[in-house]
Amino acid sequence: MRGEAGSAAGARRGTTIGALGIALLLGVTGTAIAVPPPPPNPSDSEINSSKADANAKAGDVGRLTNQLAQAESKLAQLNDDVELKMEEANKARVDAETAQDEAAQADREAKSARTESDAAQATIDKARADLDKFAAASFQQGSTIGSVSAYLTANSPKELLGRAQMLDAVGGSRLNALDTMKRAQTDKSNKDATARKKLEIAQERKRAAEAAKHEADNAQSAAQHAQDTQATQNEKLEADKTNVEKQLFEAQQKVSGLQGQRQRYEDWKAQKAREDEERARQAALAASRPSPSQGGGGRPSSRPVQSAPAGASVEAAVQRALSQLGLPYAWGGGNTSGPTRGIRDGGVADRYGDYMKIGFDCSGLMIYAFAGVRALPHYSGYQYNSGRKVPLSQMRRGDMLFWGGGGGIHHVAMYLGNGQMVEAPQSGLRVRVAPVRYGGIMPYATRMIG
């Protein structure tokens, strides 16, 4: 037994020594491989010249960075202006459609009033012809028509007098009926004139709305052109900045040389040491952890924490909006039933092909979300006044948030709580959840429920 134990102990010592030797060998070999070659020894004049060149490039980068920051700020303003012009064009389109409907209704009323007036005039003409015939026959017989036969068949003077009075009354009633029809014709004519006036006003509103739509479309086109021009300038500045940054990097690399490589190697070595230490710690923990057969196994039980349920109507609107996440932005798209094909705008939306996409714009998404609560117009400016306004400090889940300024509203989204909102942002993007942007936000939220 002792020999076997001694032999086993010797084997263990041999294994330990061998492992130690391999570890040392690997350590030496690893260090030898990791050591970089000796760096060059440039002269002071070379170093100073490289530093001067790097400083000059750094100055160029700083200048271009400032220019680019200003250009990006201007582009952001132009983007807001384009959004505003797009919403104004949306408003003009809605107003033009409303004016068209009003003009069509006024035209129908005018035609109906004219038809009634013509019918009344025809009735009067017929009554006048009957009266003329009655008067002519009476004149020929010296009394009201039919009076001769009435007199000849009378049985007594009293009956004769009664029949004469009756025939006179018949003639008078015809005249009264004619007067009544004339008054009716005058009333119909007045209605006809009123209907024509309403039609003139409706047509004038229609022309004004169409002119406003044309003006809004032109303003949107001009804003888009300005945005495109600025975007082109930004791209050039970005390219120049990237080029100078590349030159700066090359100059800095020339100054630092292999010292930068050495620093990166030292960082790598420190990281590797931390990783080795962590592996050793994990191995020690694994060795000290009891096996499942020793007890202490199993996982702690936990229950998911459930939040308090929100109001059913509010949550229904929120879930309707969230159900459309990922759908494309399409200008003019969306109604109470869901996403629809976008429409042409002659600018940004057309460039992104919105008229070929099925999706939502910002106000269209709100129309769908609140379809079970209230029918909203397809214009964010009108939606801003569609519910109860509350200060932003009191906004809550389901409220609508708006962005705009003195020129009007240009964007709307739904607040979800915890600083998040759901929105259909702009052409080229999709319905998404994003942090609330407070730049340009209106001071009040609009509450549709509660």
C-alpha positions in Angstrom: 0.0 0.0 0.0 2.8 2.4 0.8 4.5 1.7 -2.5 1.3 2.3 -4.4 0.7 5.5 -2.4 4.3 6.6 -2.9 4.0 5.8 -6.6 0.8 7.8 -6.8 2.3 10.7 -5.0 5.3 10.7 -7.3 3.0 10.6 -10.3 1.1 13.6 -8.9 4.3 15.5 -8.3 5.5 14.7 -11.8 2.2 15.8 -13.3 2.3 19.1 -11.2 5.9 19.8 -12.3 5.0 19.0 -15.9 2.0 21.3 -15.8 4.0 24.0 -14.2 6.6 23.7 -16.9 4.0 23.9 -19.6 2.5 26.9 -18.0 5.8 28.6 -17.8 6.6 27.7 -21.3 3.3 29.0 -22.5 3.7 32.1 -20.5 7.1 32.8 -21.9 6.0 32.0 -25.4 2.9 34.1 -25.1 4.9 37.1 -23.8 7.5 36.7 -26.6 4.8 36.7 -29.2 2.9 39.7 -27.7 6.0 41.9 -27.5 5.9 44.4 -30.4 9.0 45.2 -32.5 11.1 48.1 -31.3 9.6 51.4 -32.4 11.5 53.7 -34.7 13.5 56.6 -33.2 12.4 59.7 -35.2 14.3 63.0 -34.8 12.9 66.0 -32.9 12.3 68.0 -36.1 10.3 65.1 -37.5 8.2 64.8 -34.4 7.7 68.6 -34.2 6.7 68.8 -37.8 4.2 65.9 -37.4 2.7 67.5 -34.3 2.3 70.8 -36.2 0.6 69.0 -39.1 -1.7 67.1 -36.7 -2.6 70.4 -34.9 -3.5 72.0 -38.2 -5.7 69.1 -39.2 -7.4 69.2 -35.8 -8.2 72.9 -36.3 -9.7 72.1 -39.7 -11.8 69.3 -38.1 -13.0 71.7 -35.4 -14.0 74.4 -38.0 -15.8 71.9 -40.1 -17.5 70.4 -37.1 -18.9 73.8 -36.2 -20.1 74.4 -39.7 -21.7 71.0 -39.8 -23.5 71.6 -36.5 -24.9 74.9 -37.8 -25.9 73.2 -41.0 -27.6 70.4 -39.2 -29.5 72.8 -37.0 -30.7 74.7 -40.1 -31.7 71.4 -41.7 -33.6 70.4 -38.6 -35.5 73.7 -38.8 -36.2 73.1 -42.5 -37.4 69.6 -41.7 -39.9 71.1 -39.2 -41.0 73.7 -41.8 -41.5 70.9 -44.4 -43.6 68.9 -41.8 -45.7 72.1 -41.1 -46.2 72.8 -44.8 -47.2 69.1 -45.3 -49.8 69.4 -42.6 -51.0 72.8 -44.0 -51.4 71.1 -47.4 -53.3 68.3 -45.6 -55.6 70.9 -44.0 -56.1 72.6 -47.4 -57.1 69.3 -48.9 -59.6 68.6 -46.2 -61.1 72.1 -46.4 -61.3 71.8 -50.2 -63.2 68.5 -50.0 -65.6 70.0 -47.4 -66.2 73.1 -49.7 -66.8 70.8 -52.6 -69.4 68.9 -50.6 -71.1 72.1 -49.5 -71.2 73.4 -53.1 -72.7 70.2 -54.3 -75.4 70.3 -51.6 -76.1 74.0 -52.4 -76.4 73.2 -56.1 -78.9 70.4 -55.3 -81.0 72.8 -53.1 -81.0 75.5 -55.8 -82.2 73.0 -58.4 -84.9 71.8 -56.1 -86.1 75.4 -55.3 -86.0 76.2 -59.0 -88.2 73.2 -59.8 -90.7 74.1 -57.2 -90.9 77.7 -58.5 -91.4 76.5 -62.1 -94.2 74.2 -60.9 -95.9 77.0 -59.1 -95.7 79.2 -62.1 -97.2 76.5 -64.3 -100.1 76.1 -61.9 -100.7 79.8 -61.9 -100.6 80.0 -65.7 -103.3 77.2 -65.9 -105.5 78.9 -63.3 -105.2 82.2 -65.1 -106.2 80.5 -68.4 -109.3 79.0 -66.7 -110.2 82.3 -65.2 -109.9 84.1 -68.5 -112.2 81.4 -70.1 -114.7 81.9 -67.2 -114.7 85.7 -67.6 -115.1 85.5 -71.4 -118.1 83.2 -71.2 -119.7 85.3 -68.5 -119.3 88.4 -70.5 -120.9 86.8 -73.5 -124.0 85.8 -71.5 -124.2 88.9 -69.4 -123.6 87.1 -66.1 -121.5 84.3 -64.6 -121.1 81.3 -66.8 -124.1 79.0 -66.7 -126.4 81.7 -65.3 -129.0 81.4 -68.1 -129.7 77.8 -67.5 -129.7 78.5 -63.8 -132.3 81.2 -64.1 -134.5 79.1 -66.5 -134.7 76.1 -64.2 -135.5 78.1 -61.0 -138.9 77.3 -59.5 -139.4 80.5 -57.5 -137.9 84.0 -57.2 -136.2 83.0 -54.0 -134.4 80.0 -55.7 -133.5 82.3 -58.6 -131.8 84.7 -56.3 -129.9 81.9 -54.4 -128.6 80.5 -57.6 -127.4 83.9 -58.8 -125.5 84.4 -55.5 -124.0 80.9 -55.8 -122.6 81.6 -59.2 -121.1 84.9 -58.1 -119.4 83.1 -55.2 -117.9 80.6 -57.7 -116.4 83.4 -59.7 -115.0 85.0 -56.5 -113.5 81.7 -55.3 -111.6 81.4 -58.5 -110.1 84.8 -58.0 -109.2 84.0 -54.4 -107.5 80.7 -55.5 -105.5 82.6 -58.1 -104.4 85.1 -55.4 -103.3 82.2 -53.2 -101.3 80.6 -56.0 -99.6 83.9 -56.7 -98.5 84.1 -53.1 -97.2 80.6 -53.2 -95.3 81.4 -56.4 -93.8 84.4 -54.8 -92.7 82.3 -51.8 -91.1 79.7 -54.2 -89.3 82.4 -56.1 -87.9 83.8 -52.8 -86.7 80.3 -51.9 -85.2 80.0 -55.4 -83.3 83.3 -54.9 -82.1 82.2 -51.5 -80.8 78.9 -52.9 -79.0 80.7 -55.7 -77.3 83.0 -53.2 -76.2 80.0 -51.1 -74.9 78.3 -54.2 -72.9 81.5 -55.1 -71.4 81.6 -51.6 -70.6 77.9 -51.6 -68.9 78.1 -55.0 -66.9 81.1 -53.8 -65.7 79.1 -50.7 -64.9 76.2 -53.1 -62.7 78.5 -55.2 -61.1 80.0 -52.2 -60.4 76.5 -50.8 -58.9 75.3 -54.1 -56.7 78.5 -54.3 -55.5 77.8 -50.7 -54.7 74.2 -51.6 -52.8 75.4 -54.6 -50.9 77.9 -52.5 -50.2 75.3 -49.8 -48.9 72.9 -52.4 -46.5 75.6 -53.8 -45.3 76.4 -50.2 -44.7 72.8 -49.5 -42.8 72.4 -52.8 -40.6 75.5 -52.0 -39.9 74.2 -48.4 -39.0 70.8 -49.9 -36.6 72.4 -52.4 -34.9 74.4 -49.5 -34.6 71.2 -47.5 -33.1 69.3 -50.4 -30.6 72.1 -51.1 -29.6 72.2 -47.4 -29.3 68.4 -47.3 -26.9 68.5 -50.3 -24.8 71.1 -48.5 -24.8 69.0 -45.4 -23.7 66.0 -47.4 -20.8 67.9 -48.8 -19.8 69.3 -45.4 -20.0 65.8 -44.0 -17.8 64.4 -46.8 -15.2 67.2 -46.2 -15.2 66.6 -42.5 -14.8 62.9 -43.0 -11.9 63.5 -45.3 -10.1 65.9 -42.9 -10.8 63.6 -40.0 -9.0 60.8 -42.0 -6.1 63.1 -42.6 -6.1 64.0 -38.9 -6.1 60.3 -37.9 -3.2 59.7 -40.2 -1.3 62.6 -38.8 -1.9 61.5 -35.2 -0.8 58.0 -36.1 2.4 59.5 -37.5 3.0 61.4 -34.3 2.2 58.5 -31.9 3.7 55.7 -34.1 4.3 52.5 -32.3 3.6 54.1 -28.9 -0.1 53.8 -29.8 0.3 50.1 -30.6 2.1 49.6 -27.3 -0.7 51.3 -25.4 -3.3 49.1 -27.2 -1.2 46.1 -26.3 -1.0 47.1 -22.6 -4.8 47.6 -22.6 -5.3 44.2 -24.1 -3.0 42.6 -21.6 -4.8 44.2 -18.7 -8.1 43.0 -20.1 -6.8 39.5 -20.5 -5.6 39.5 -16.9 -9.0 40.5 -15.7 -10.6 37.8 -17.8 -8.2 35.2 -16.4 -8.9 36.4 -12.9 -12.7 36.1 -13.5 -12.3 32.6 -14.9 -10.3 31.6 -11.9 -13.0 33.0 -9.6 -15.7 31.2 -11.5 -13.8 28.0 -11.3 -13.3 28.4 -7.5 -17.0 29.1 -7.1 -17.9 26.0 -9.1 -15.6 23.8 -7.0 -17.1 25.1 -3.7 -20.8 24.9 -4.9 -22.6 21.8 -3.5 -23.9 19.3 -6.0 -27.7 18.7 -6.4 -27.4 15.4 -4.5 -26.1 17.4 -1.4 -29.2 19.5 -1.4 -29.5 23.3 -1.7 -30.5 23.0 -5.4 -33.5 24.3 -7.1 -34.4 27.8 -8.3 -36.1 30.5 -6.3 -39.6 31.0 -7.2 -40.8 34.4 -8.4 -44.0 35.9 -9.6 -44.3 38.6 -12.2 -45.3 41.9 -10.9 -48.5 43.1 -12.5 -49.3 46.7 -12.9 -52.7 48.1 -12.1 -55.0 47.9 -15.1 -55.6 51.2 -17.0 -59.0 52.5 -18.0 -60.6 50.2 -20.5 -61.3 52.9 -23.1 -57.9 54.5 -22.8 -56.1 51.1 -23.0 -58.2 50.1 -26.0 -57.0 53.3 -27.9 -53.4 52.7 -26.8 -53.5 49.1 -27.9 -55.0 50.0 -31.3 -52.1 52.4 -31.9 -49.5 49.9 -30.7 -51.0 47.2 -33.0 -49.8 49.1 -36.0 -46.1 49.2 -35.0 -43.8 48.6 -37.9 -46.2 49.7 -40.6 -44.7 52.3 -43.1 -45.4 56.0 -42.9 -47.7 57.0 -45.8 -48.7 60.7 -46.1 -52.5 60.9 -46.2 -52.8 57.2 -45.1 -55.0 55.7 -42.4 -58.7 55.8 -41.4 -60.9 54.4 -38.8 -60.6 50.9 -40.3 -56.8 50.8 -40.4 -53.9 51.6 -42.8 -54.7 52.9 -46.3 -52.7 53.8 -49.4 -50.9 57.2 -49.1 -51.6 60.1 -51.5 -49.4 62.3 -53.6 -48.2 65.6 -52.2 -45.8 66.8 -54.9 -42.8 66.8 -52.6 -41.4 64.7 -49.8 -44.0 62.0 -49.7 -43.8 61.5 -53.5 -40.0 61.2 -53.3 -40.4 58.4 -50.7 -43.2 56.8 -52.8 -45.8 57.2 -50.0 -48.6 57.1 -52.6 -47.5 53.5 -53.3 -47.4 52.4 -49.6 -50.1 51.1 -47.3 -49.7 52.8 -43.9 -50.4 55.8 -41.8 -49.4 59.5 -41.4 -49.3 61.0 -37.9 -52.9 62.2 -37.8 -54.2 59.0 -39.6 -52.7 56.9 -36.8 -54.7 58.9 -34.3 -57.9 58.5 -36.3 -57.5 54.7 -36.1 -56.5 54.7 -32.4 -59.6 56.7 -31.3 -62.0 55.2 -33.8 -64.1 53.8 -31.0 -64.2 57.1 -29.1 -64.7 59.9 -31.7 -64.3 60.5 -35.4 -61.3 62.8 -35.8 -60.5 64.9 -38.9 -57.4 64.0 -40.9 -55.4 67.1 -39.8 -53.3 67.4 -36.7 -54.3 71.1 -36.3 -58.0 70.2 -36.0 -57.2 67.2 -33.8 -55.4 69.5 -31.3 -58.8 71.1 -30.6 -60.8 67.8 -30.6 -60.6 67.1 -26.9 -59.9 68.6 -23.4 -56.5 70.3 -23.1 -54.3 69.5 -20.1 -50.9 70.9 -19.2 -48.0 68.7 -20.2 -47.2 68.3 -16.5 -50.5 66.5 -16.1 -50.3 64.4 -19.3 -51.1 60.7 -18.9 -51.3 57.5 -21.0 -53.5 57.9 -24.0 -53.2 61.7 -24.3 -52.3 63.2 -27.7 -49.1 65.3 -27.9 -48.5 67.9 -30.6 -45.6 69.8 -32.1 -45.7 73.2 -33.8 -45.5 76.9 -33.1 -46.7 80.2 -34.5 -47.1 78.7 -37.9 -49.4 75.9 -36.8 -49.4 72.3 -35.8 -47.2 69.9 -37.8 -47.1 66.6 -35.9 -49.1 64.5 -33.4 -48.3 61.4 -31.3 -49.9 59.4 -28.4 -48.3 59.4 -25.0 -47.7 56.0 -23.5 -46.3 57.0 -20.1 -42.7 56.8 -18.7 -41.5 59.3 -21.2 -42.5 57.2 -24.2 -44.9 57.8 -27.1 -46.1 56.0 -30.2 -46.1 57.9 -33.5 -46.0 57.7 -37.3 -42.9 59.9 -37.6 -42.2 60.9 -41.2 -41.8 59.7 -44.8 -39.2 56.9 -45.0 -39.8 55.7 -41.5 -42.3 53.4 -39.8 -44.8 53.5 -36.9 -42.7 53.3 -33.8 -42.3 53.8 -30.0 -39.9 56.6 -29.2 -38.9 58.9 -26.3 -41.0 62.1 -26.1 -39.3 64.9 -27.9 -39.7 68.2 -26.0 -38.2 70.5 -28.7 -41.1 72.4 -30.3 -43.8 70.5 -28.3 -47.0 72.4 -27.6 -47.6 73.4 -24.0 -50.9 71.3 -23.7 -51.8 67.7 -24.4 -55.3 66.8 -25.8 -57.2 64.3 -23.7 -59.9 62.4 -25.6 -61.0 60.1 -22.7 -61.6 61.0 -19.1 
